[in-house]
Amino acid sequence: MDEAAVAREFREQYGRAVSVLYRSLGDLDRAEDAVQEAFAVAVERWPRDGVPAPAGWIITTARRRAIDRLRRETVGRGKEAEAELVRQLTAEPPESSSDDIPDDRLRLIFTCCHPALSPEARVALTLRLLGGLTTAEVARAFLVPEPTMAQRISRAKAKIRDARIPYRIPSSRDLPARLGSVLSVLYLVFSEGYAASAGDRLMREELCDEAIRLARALRSLLPDEEEVIGLLALLLLVDARRAARVDAAGALIPLPEQDRALWNTELIAEGHALVRACLLRGRPGPFQLQAAIQAVHDDSPTAEETDWQQIVALYDQLLRASPTPVVALNRAVAVAEVDGPEAGLAAIEPLREELEGFYLLHGIRAGLLLQAGRGEEAADEYGVAASLCGSEPERAFLLRRRDAAAGGPAAG
């Protein structure tokens, strides 16, 4: 077994092992240190001896390492102190009566995504503790220096410790409110991977993969939650287009111009089945409705055959469930496809002040102005959008559109 295979096992097993050790230790740093020591032993032994049952082996080895460390730390404090610390580690904590699902990963997800933590900290901890990404990898994903990310993660762990954020699944009464934070974090991780907010790469595929993996895990833990199913369906239906989203040079290809033969039909089929399964329950939430919209796109053989009437109807429902300006902006695009670019521009007009600094507002408005024959205004709007965009591939795309709208040479 080579080091790459060990690394794959690390990524897959890390979150579960940390979850189990944290439950016993009550300290995230200690839990991480023990699991990392166990994997260091695995890197040495597995290529030579072969892989045992990985999850069980890692957890057992990490537990032994933690016991050894506790014993070293209690030297001089007496046998009773040592025995008590070891007893705490080896004993199985009692189940909380509010924990309907006894799974340590689920407890850790809700701990990482607690509302008391900042959104940035929730994302960082989720990727670090459940995704198994190193601090350096998380820092690179969000284009911040590694020391900055390390400090962010350290502060979040301290917040969990000092505020005594409970390591448990919320009660049935509190679950809907807390689940929303978890789903939002996973969606944010995927979105940053699918359309990086800054840098020279349009996509960060590793973040897309981690978000989907965690969404699958969450669905296995909460199989009857419609919005969990909806989120997974949404991620799959969008990710199905990954191979068609950029050309050989890494340049952005917009949805209407993509080669649909490159779309992943297996992911589309799985996403469609999930959408049908959750919508049949008759309690559509925001993620389910977004997934249904993407299902309509993925079901269209060509861009021209897209059922925009159905998409507008779905956006109407989504706007009632989640009345945000970004949802209204996306609805305006669908309205323009049904009623023409001027109708789309009219729908955007009330949003301009609130979304003034949002590059997509200007990019979408520019496209509608161009369709309406207002090329000079479109070129100006493309220029504004490019100036606000942090992603180099998207900026290059907007500048090419700006130059085409102005009748000049295409930008490189």
Disulfide bonds with the S-S distance in Angstrom:
none
